[in-house]
Amino acid sequence: MYEPIAKEADLAKPPARAFASRRRDSVSKRFAALKTAAQLFLEKGYRPTSLNDVARRLHITKPALYHYFHNKEEILLGCYRWGTAMEESYGNHGINSAPNLGVASPRR
């Protein structure tokens, strides 16, 4: 089992804000990059999204992004793990109990 990627309080913070301070912990910054990449993957698709797009949305440089992830595939794997962890965590309570990630819930 994977350890939680982020606390529920971290989900409410705007991702770019995590990089506003150099003193902020690397876990928060890594999660902010992951969250931003996931949003871009949903908006544009995986292939068209570049690491430059992710860095630009976070207001950081591409080399700064490489400090947290080696490549786009590692980010995709992180998104998969995050989604799996959320599904396990909220699966028994229904989709309405999941935190708002800025993405519309599927209609049923």
Residue pairs with C-beta under 8 A, 6 or more apart in sequence:
2 81
2 84
2 85
4 85
4 89
5 31
5 34
5 78
5 81
5 82
5 85
6 27
6 28
6 31
6 35
6 82
8 99
10 28
10 31
11 35
11 99
11 100
11 101
12 99
13 28
13 32
15 32
15 33
15 35
15 36
15 39
15 57
15 58
16 32
16 36
16 57
16 58
16 59
17 32
18 24
18 28
18 29
18 31
18 32
18 58
19 29
19 32
19 58
19 59
19 60
19 64
26 68
29 68
30 68
30 69
32 58
33 54
33 58
33 65
33 68
33 69
33 75
34 75
34 78
34 79
34 82
35 101
36 54
36 57
36 58
37 49
37 54
37 72
37 75
37 76
37 78
37 79
38 79
38 82
38 101
39 57
39 101
39 102
39 103
40 49
40 53
40 54
40 57
41 49
41 76
41 79
42 103
43 49
44 53
46 72
46 76
49 72
50 72
51 62
51 65
51 66
51 71
51 72
51 75
52 62
54 65
54 75
55 61
55 62
55 64
55 65
58 65
69 75
69 78
86 98
90 97
90 98
95 105
95 106
96 105
98 105
